[in-house]
Amino acid sequence: MMSDIHRLLDTHDGVALGYCVRMGEISSTQLVEAVIERLESVEPQLNAVVERRYDSARECSRRPVDVTQPFAGVPTLIKDLFAPLEGALMTQGSRALDAVPAPFDDELVARLRRAGCVPLGTTTSPEFGTSYTTESSRHGATRNPWDPERSAGGSSGGAAALVAARVVPFAHGNDGGGSLRVPASCCGVFGFKPSRGLMPAGPMVGEGWGGLAVAHAITLSVRDSAALLDATAGADLGAPYAAPTTPMSYLAATERDPGALRIGLIEGPALAPEAASVARQSAALCESLGHRVESVTLPLDWETFYHRCFDIIGPSTRETLDTLGKMRGAPIDEQLLEPRTRVMLRERGHLDATRYIAAINDMHALGRRLAALMQQFDVLLSPTLARQPPRIGELDAFDERLSLAEIIDAFHGYCPFTALFNATGQPAMSLPLYWTEAGLPLGTHFAGRFGEESLLLSLAAQLERARPWAGKRPPIRAGAR
């Protein structure tokens, strides 16, 4: 019987597994036990889990199934970064913090539970989520299931690695500059960042990083991402603002043809040959589906833009540390922080309010410029990353002698496009349409107009049908052999 459940987990997404539980074909308890077995079979190689919460998951799985919920009894994991899971230790990827159990669920976690999801534990993140690779002195390096010598991406690297390795069909993550889309690209899965204000951020905060950050999930299938949005999107109590919602369900949008779209192929930062090839092939695929593609140059100075982002992230990280110090009754020992974090705090942790507000205003002005540009295009296209996944240590070789400018150059030379759409608040996604000659995934990035998640998801589902990726399985994977 357990082998049958493993076969289901090999072939079914979360929507299909939830249906099986609701129909009584399998039980949530059986699913949980099978996923625990799968996780343990790959975790020594991946290092993607912070804390196992198996006892609480088993208890949850024994409760009566709510047959109205789409993900009834389906196991998942929650990222250990600004997303409390009641009872789970909160480390934010930092050895400078005391690991204390969360006293309550984040609102998004609570909505996942109400949709039937069963949290099994928490996944790895780099310290405070400020890296495009999931490596930390507290938890070590999370490895890519396509090549364990390479990074799983960041900051939702643990989530992406476990989905790619077929442990779970989807896992929670969040994204302040690409943290869902970058690891999705590295691991060959689907990463979707919703519009600013569409997802709940409470009850601890009103927004993350001045509105740059938003939470959602990494999934294997497009329809899981859409169904998760149906279950979790919408402003929570006391939210400072909210994105528009659609009268059509997001899942229904995946079943609708997107029509002939006007797609802008972004011309900009230098790309490695493999990334340039992904852009060309993706543009050709879109044209073959009836879309019109033309080149576009975006109205911004890339270097200035990246520095403005850290004018927001630096003070926000400083405030987070100060707040955590007050909560614990003693200041955080900053010598225990990662060198990357110390450099950022040294150069941007104490900006005056005028410069911080100027950075926020610049982001809003950029959002208006791109909104005007998007009157000419339905979607913008680029590779997700400028090159294939880096080797472990390649993006984490920092020390305090470096300047923040050098760190920014390293990060955004590798990942030039994703943060732009956090700044403008637009929805964006990474699709695993192509693999490099070395057998490594390299995602294609699409961004839509603010509030137009449905159009992006419709396009994503069309591309998934044209170039399906679920059958591509990495060397490190769980399940039936």
C-alpha positions as CSV (number, residue, x, y, z in Angstrom):
1,M,0.0,0.0,0.0
2,M,2.8,2.4,0.9
3,S,4.4,1.8,-2.5
4,D,1.1,2.8,-4.2
5,I,1.1,6.1,-2.2
6,H,4.6,6.8,-3.3
7,R,3.6,6.3,-6.9
8,L,0.8,8.8,-6.4
9,L,3.3,11.3,-4.9
10,D,5.5,10.7,-7.9
11,T,2.8,11.6,-10.4
12,H,0.2,13.7,-8.6
13,D,0.3,17.4,-7.7
14,G,-1.3,18.8,-4.6
15,V,-4.7,19.4,-6.2
16,A,-4.9,15.8,-7.3
17,L,-3.6,14.5,-3.9
18,G,-6.3,16.5,-2.1
19,Y,-8.9,15.0,-4.3
20,C,-7.7,11.5,-3.5
21,V,-8.0,12.2,0.3
22,R,-11.4,13.8,-0.1
23,M,-12.6,10.8,-2.1
24,G,-11.3,8.4,0.6
25,E,-8.8,6.7,-1.8
26,I,-6.0,7.4,0.6
27,S,-5.8,9.0,4.1
28,S,-4.0,12.1,5.2
29,T,-2.1,9.9,7.8
30,Q,-0.9,7.6,5.0
31,L,0.2,10.7,3.0
32,V,2.0,12.2,5.9
33,E,3.9,9.0,6.7
34,A,4.9,8.6,3.0
35,V,6.1,12.2,2.8
36,I,8.2,11.8,6.0
37,E,9.8,8.7,4.4
38,R,10.5,10.6,1.2
39,L,11.9,13.6,3.1
40,E,14.3,11.4,5.1
41,S,15.5,9.6,2.0
42,V,16.8,12.9,0.4
43,E,17.5,15.2,3.3
44,P,21.0,14.0,4.2
45,Q,22.0,15.0,0.6
46,L,20.0,18.3,0.4
47,N,20.1,19.8,3.8
48,A,16.8,21.6,3.2
49,V,15.0,21.2,6.6
50,V,15.5,23.3,9.7
51,E,13.0,21.5,12.0
52,R,10.9,18.4,11.7
53,R,7.4,18.7,13.2
54,Y,6.4,15.1,12.6
55,D,4.4,14.6,15.8
56,S,2.2,17.6,15.3
57,A,1.7,16.7,11.6
58,R,0.7,13.2,12.6
59,E,-1.8,14.6,15.1
60,C,-3.2,16.9,12.5
61,S,-3.5,14.1,9.9
62,R,-5.7,12.1,12.3
63,R,-8.4,14.8,12.5
64,P,-11.5,14.4,10.4
65,V,-11.0,15.6,6.8
66,D,-12.8,18.7,5.7
67,V,-14.0,17.6,2.3
68,T,-14.7,21.2,1.2
69,Q,-11.0,22.0,1.3
70,P,-8.8,21.7,-1.9
71,F,-5.7,20.5,-0.2
72,A,-7.3,18.2,2.4
73,G,-4.6,16.3,4.2
74,V,-1.8,17.3,1.8
75,P,1.6,17.7,3.6
76,T,3.8,20.8,3.0
77,L,6.6,22.8,4.7
78,I,6.9,26.4,5.9
79,K,10.0,28.5,5.3
80,D,11.9,29.6,8.4
81,L,11.9,33.3,7.6
82,F,9.4,35.8,9.0
83,A,6.6,33.2,8.8
84,P,5.8,31.8,12.3
85,L,4.6,28.2,12.5
86,E,3.1,27.7,15.9
87,G,5.5,25.7,18.0
88,A,8.4,25.7,15.5
89,L,11.7,27.3,16.3
90,M,12.3,30.7,14.6
91,T,15.9,31.1,13.5
92,Q,15.6,33.3,10.4
93,G,18.8,31.5,9.3
94,S,20.9,33.3,11.8
95,R,23.1,31.9,14.6
96,A,22.9,35.3,16.3
97,L,19.3,34.6,17.3
98,D,18.0,32.5,20.1
99,A,15.8,29.8,18.6
100,V,12.5,30.3,20.3
101,P,9.2,28.6,19.4
102,A,6.6,30.6,17.6
103,P,3.6,31.4,19.8
104,F,1.2,31.5,16.9
105,D,0.7,30.9,13.2
106,D,1.4,33.5,10.6
107,E,-1.8,34.4,8.9
108,L,-0.7,32.8,5.6
109,V,0.2,29.6,7.5
110,A,-3.3,29.7,9.2
111,R,-4.9,30.0,5.7
112,L,-2.9,27.1,4.5
113,R,-4.1,25.0,7.4
114,R,-7.7,26.0,6.7
115,A,-7.2,24.9,3.1
116,G,-6.3,21.4,4.5
117,C,-2.5,21.6,4.4
118,V,-0.5,19.7,7.0
119,P,2.8,21.4,7.9
120,L,5.6,18.9,8.4
121,G,8.2,21.4,9.5
122,T,10.3,24.3,8.4
123,T,12.7,24.8,5.5
124,T,16.1,26.6,5.2
125,S,16.8,30.2,4.3
126,P,20.0,32.3,4.3
127,E,20.3,34.8,7.2
128,F,17.3,37.2,7.0
129,G,16.7,36.2,3.4
130,T,19.3,38.6,2.0
131,S,21.1,36.2,-0.3
132,Y,20.4,34.5,-3.7
133,T,21.9,31.3,-2.3
134,T,20.6,29.3,0.7
135,E,23.8,29.0,2.7
136,S,24.3,30.1,6.3
137,S,26.7,29.5,9.2
138,R,23.7,28.3,11.3
139,H,22.4,25.7,8.9
140,G,25.1,25.1,6.3
141,A,24.4,24.9,2.5
142,T,21.2,23.7,1.0
143,R,22.1,21.7,-2.1
144,N,20.6,21.5,-5.5
145,P,19.0,18.1,-6.4
146,W,20.2,18.4,-10.0
147,D,23.8,18.7,-8.8
148,P,24.6,18.7,-5.0
149,E,27.8,20.8,-5.7
150,R,25.6,23.6,-6.8
151,S,23.3,26.0,-5.0
152,A,19.5,25.5,-4.7
153,G,19.2,29.3,-5.0
154,G,17.8,31.7,-2.4
155,S,16.3,32.6,-0.3
156,S,13.5,29.9,-0.5
157,G,16.2,27.3,-1.4
158,G,15.0,24.7,1.0
159,A,11.4,24.9,-0.3
160,A,12.6,24.6,-4.0
161,A,15.0,21.7,-3.3
162,L,12.2,19.6,-1.6
163,V,9.7,20.3,-4.4
164,A,12.2,19.5,-7.1
165,A,13.2,16.3,-5.3
166,R,9.5,15.3,-5.3
167,V,9.2,15.2,-1.5
168,V,6.1,17.5,-1.5
169,P,4.2,19.0,-4.4
170,F,4.5,22.5,-3.0
171,A,6.1,24.4,-0.2
172,H,5.7,27.9,1.3
173,G,8.2,30.6,0.6
174,N,8.5,34.4,0.4
175,D,10.1,36.8,-2.0
176,G,11.7,40.3,-1.4
177,G,14.0,40.4,-4.5
178,G,13.5,37.1,-6.2
179,S,13.5,34.6,-3.4
180,L,10.7,32.4,-4.9
181,R,11.8,32.8,-8.5
182,V,15.5,32.4,-8.1
183,P,15.4,29.0,-6.4
184,A,12.6,27.9,-8.7
185,S,15.0,28.6,-11.6
186,C,17.9,26.8,-9.9
187,C,15.8,23.7,-9.1
188,G,13.6,23.4,-12.2
189,V,10.2,24.1,-10.6
190,F,7.6,26.9,-10.8
191,G,7.9,30.0,-8.7
192,F,5.2,32.7,-8.6
193,K,5.5,36.1,-6.9
194,P,2.0,37.8,-6.4
195,S,1.4,41.5,-6.6
196,R,2.2,43.7,-3.7
197,G,-0.6,43.6,-1.2
198,L,-2.3,40.5,-2.6
199,M,-1.1,38.2,0.2
200,P,-1.5,38.5,4.0
201,A,1.5,39.7,5.9
202,G,0.2,39.7,9.5
203,P,-0.2,39.6,12.3
204,M,3.4,40.6,13.1
205,V,3.9,43.2,10.3
206,G,2.0,45.3,7.8
207,E,4.5,44.8,5.0
208,G,8.0,43.5,4.5
209,W,11.0,45.6,3.4
210,G,8.9,48.6,2.6
211,G,6.6,46.7,0.3
212,L,9.2,44.8,-1.6
213,A,8.4,41.4,0.1
214,V,5.4,39.1,-0.5
215,A,4.8,35.5,0.4
216,H,3.4,32.6,-1.6
217,A,4.8,29.2,-2.6
218,I,7.0,27.1,-4.9
219,T,5.2,24.4,-6.7
220,L,5.7,21.7,-9.3
221,S,2.5,22.4,-11.2
222,V,1.0,25.8,-12.3
223,R,-2.4,24.7,-11.1
224,D,-1.2,24.1,-7.6
225,S,0.1,27.7,-7.5
226,A,-3.2,29.0,-8.7
227,A,-5.2,26.9,-6.3
228,L,-3.0,28.0,-3.4
229,L,-3.7,31.6,-4.4
230,D,-7.4,30.9,-4.4
231,A,-7.1,29.5,-0.8
232,T,-4.8,32.2,0.6
233,A,-4.9,35.5,-1.3
234,G,-6.6,38.6,0.0
235,A,-5.8,41.2,2.7
236,D,-5.8,40.2,6.3
237,L,-7.2,42.1,9.3
238,G,-5.5,45.5,9.6
239,A,-3.5,45.3,6.4
240,P,-2.3,48.8,5.4
241,Y,-3.3,48.3,1.7
242,A,-4.6,45.6,-0.6
243,A,-4.1,44.6,-4.2
244,P,-7.1,44.1,-6.4
245,T,-8.6,40.6,-6.5
246,T,-10.2,39.0,-9.5
247,P,-13.8,37.7,-9.6
248,M,-12.6,34.6,-11.5
249,S,-10.8,32.0,-9.5
250,Y,-7.0,31.8,-10.3
251,L,-7.4,28.0,-10.9
252,A,-10.1,28.8,-13.5
253,A,-7.6,31.2,-15.2
254,T,-5.2,28.3,-15.8
255,E,-7.9,26.6,-17.9
256,R,-8.5,29.6,-20.1
257,D,-6.5,30.5,-23.2
258,P,-4.5,33.7,-22.6
259,G,-5.2,35.0,-26.2
260,A,-2.5,36.6,-28.4
261,L,-0.2,38.6,-26.0
262,R,2.2,41.4,-26.7
263,I,5.4,40.3,-25.0
264,G,8.4,42.6,-24.4
265,L,11.8,40.8,-24.4
266,I,14.0,42.8,-22.0
267,E,17.3,44.0,-23.3
268,G,19.7,44.9,-20.5
269,P,22.3,43.4,-18.3
270,A,24.9,41.1,-19.7
271,L,24.0,37.4,-19.9
272,A,26.0,34.2,-20.1
273,P,25.5,32.3,-23.3
274,E,23.2,29.7,-21.7
275,A,20.9,32.5,-20.3
276,A,20.8,34.3,-23.6
277,S,19.8,31.0,-25.3
278,V,17.0,30.5,-22.8
279,A,15.7,34.0,-23.6
280,R,15.8,33.3,-27.4
281,Q,14.2,29.9,-27.1
282,S,11.5,31.2,-24.8
283,A,10.7,34.1,-27.1
284,A,10.5,31.6,-30.1
285,L,8.2,29.3,-28.1
286,C,5.9,32.2,-27.3
287,E,5.8,33.2,-30.9
288,S,4.9,29.6,-31.9
289,L,1.9,29.9,-29.6
290,G,0.6,33.0,-31.4
291,H,2.1,35.7,-29.2
292,R,4.0,38.7,-30.6
293,V,7.5,39.3,-29.1
294,E,9.6,42.5,-29.5
295,S,12.6,43.8,-27.7
296,V,12.2,46.5,-25.0
297,T,14.7,48.6,-23.0
298,L,13.4,49.4,-19.5
299,P,13.4,53.0,-18.3
300,L,15.9,52.6,-15.4
301,D,19.5,52.8,-14.4
302,W,20.2,49.2,-13.1
303,E,23.1,50.0,-10.8
304,T,21.3,52.9,-9.1
305,F,18.2,50.8,-8.7
306,Y,20.0,48.0,-6.9
307,H,21.6,50.4,-4.5
308,R,18.2,52.0,-3.8
309,C,16.9,48.5,-2.9
310,F,19.5,48.3,-0.2
311,D,18.6,51.7,1.1
312,I,15.4,49.9,2.1
313,I,16.7,46.5,3.0
314,G,19.5,47.8,5.2
315,P,17.4,50.0,7.6
316,S,14.7,47.3,7.6
317,T,17.2,44.7,8.7
318,R,18.5,47.1,11.4
319,E,15.0,47.6,12.7
320,T,14.4,43.8,12.7
321,L,17.5,43.2,14.9
322,D,16.5,46.1,17.2
323,T,13.0,44.7,17.7
324,L,14.3,41.1,18.2
325,G,16.8,42.5,20.8
326,K,13.9,44.2,22.7
327,M,11.8,41.0,22.6
328,R,14.7,39.0,24.1
329,G,15.6,41.7,26.6
330,A,19.2,42.0,25.4
331,P,20.9,43.3,22.2
332,I,21.8,40.9,19.4
333,D,25.5,40.0,19.4
334,E,26.3,41.3,15.9
335,Q,29.6,39.5,15.7
336,L,27.6,36.3,15.3
337,L,26.0,37.7,12.1
338,E,27.1,36.7,8.6
339,P,29.7,39.0,7.1
340,R,27.2,39.9,4.4
341,T,24.8,41.2,7.0
342,R,27.4,43.1,8.9
343,V,28.6,44.9,5.7
344,M,25.0,45.8,4.9
345,L,24.4,47.1,8.4
346,R,27.6,49.0,8.5
347,E,26.9,50.8,5.2
348,R,23.1,51.1,5.2
349,G,21.9,50.2,8.7
350,H,21.7,53.8,10.0
351,L,20.5,55.8,7.0
352,D,18.7,59.0,7.8
353,A,14.9,59.0,7.3
354,T,15.1,61.3,4.3
355,R,17.3,58.9,2.3
356,Y,15.0,56.0,3.2
357,I,11.9,57.9,2.1
358,A,13.7,58.9,-1.1
359,A,14.3,55.2,-1.8
360,I,10.7,54.4,-1.2
361,N,9.6,57.3,-3.5
362,D,12.0,56.2,-6.2
363,M,10.5,52.7,-6.1
364,H,7.0,54.1,-6.5
365,A,8.1,56.4,-9.3
366,L,9.6,53.4,-11.1
367,G,6.4,51.5,-10.6
368,R,4.5,54.3,-12.4
369,R,7.1,54.4,-15.3
370,L,6.7,50.6,-15.8
371,A,3.0,50.8,-15.5
372,A,3.1,53.3,-18.4
373,L,5.4,51.0,-20.4
374,M,3.0,48.1,-19.7
375,Q,0.3,49.9,-21.7
376,Q,2.3,48.7,-24.7
377,F,2.9,45.1,-23.5
378,D,0.9,42.5,-21.7
379,V,4.0,40.7,-20.3
380,L,7.7,41.2,-20.0
381,L,10.1,38.3,-20.7
382,S,13.7,37.6,-19.7
383,P,15.7,34.7,-18.3
384,T,15.3,34.5,-14.5
385,L,19.1,34.4,-14.0
386,A,22.1,35.6,-15.9
387,R,23.7,32.2,-15.8
388,Q,23.2,28.6,-14.5
389,P,23.1,27.8,-10.8
390,P,26.4,28.7,-9.1
391,R,28.6,26.3,-7.2
392,I,28.2,26.1,-3.4
393,G,30.3,28.9,-1.8
394,E,30.5,30.9,-5.0
395,L,27.9,33.5,-4.0
396,D,28.7,33.3,-0.3
397,A,32.4,34.0,-0.3
398,F,32.1,37.3,1.6
399,D,34.0,38.9,4.3
400,E,33.8,42.3,6.1
401,R,36.6,43.8,4.0
402,L,34.3,43.9,1.0
403,S,32.1,46.9,0.3
404,L,28.3,46.6,-0.1
405,A,28.9,47.7,-3.8
406,E,31.0,44.6,-4.4
407,I,28.3,42.4,-2.8
408,I,25.6,44.0,-4.9
409,D,27.7,43.5,-8.0
410,A,28.1,39.8,-7.2
411,F,24.4,39.3,-6.5
412,H,22.8,41.3,-9.3
413,G,25.4,40.2,-11.9
414,Y,24.0,36.8,-11.3
415,C,20.3,37.8,-10.8
416,P,19.7,41.1,-12.7
417,F,15.9,41.0,-13.3
418,T,13.8,39.7,-10.4
419,A,14.1,42.5,-7.8
420,L,12.7,45.0,-10.3
421,F,9.3,43.5,-10.0
422,N,9.4,43.5,-6.2
423,A,10.1,47.3,-6.4
424,T,7.2,47.9,-8.8
425,G,4.8,45.5,-7.1
426,Q,4.0,43.6,-10.3
427,P,3.3,39.8,-10.3
428,A,6.1,37.8,-11.8
429,M,7.0,34.1,-12.3
430,S,9.8,31.7,-13.2
431,L,9.0,28.7,-15.4
432,P,11.4,25.7,-16.0
433,L,11.1,25.6,-19.7
434,Y,14.7,24.8,-20.6
435,W,17.8,23.0,-19.2
436,T,21.4,23.9,-20.1
437,E,23.8,21.6,-22.0
438,A,25.2,20.7,-18.6
439,G,21.8,19.3,-17.5
440,L,20.9,22.2,-15.2
441,P,17.6,24.1,-15.1
442,L,17.6,27.8,-16.0
443,G,14.2,29.4,-15.7
444,T,12.3,31.8,-17.9
445,H,10.9,34.9,-16.2
446,F,7.7,36.7,-17.0
447,A,6.2,39.7,-15.4
448,G,2.7,41.1,-15.8
449,R,0.7,44.2,-15.0
450,F,-0.1,45.0,-11.3
451,G,-3.0,42.9,-10.2
452,E,-3.1,40.7,-13.3
453,E,-2.2,37.4,-11.8
454,S,-4.9,35.6,-13.8
455,L,-3.3,36.6,-17.1
456,L,0.2,35.4,-16.0
457,L,-1.2,32.1,-14.7
458,S,-3.1,31.6,-17.9
459,L,0.1,32.0,-19.9
460,A,2.0,29.8,-17.5
461,A,-0.5,27.0,-17.9
462,Q,-0.3,27.3,-21.7
463,L,3.5,27.1,-21.6
464,E,3.4,24.2,-19.2
465,R,1.2,22.3,-21.7
466,A,3.5,23.2,-24.6
467,R,6.7,22.3,-22.7
468,P,5.8,20.2,-19.7
469,W,8.5,19.8,-17.1
470,A,7.0,17.5,-14.5
471,G,8.6,14.5,-16.2
472,K,12.1,15.9,-15.8
473,R,13.4,14.4,-12.5
474,P,16.7,15.3,-10.8
475,P,19.3,12.7,-9.8
476,I,18.5,13.3,-6.1
477,R,14.8,12.6,-5.7
478,A,12.4,10.7,-3.5
479,G,9.8,8.1,-4.4
480,A,9.4,4.9,-6.4
481,R,12.4,3.8,-8.5
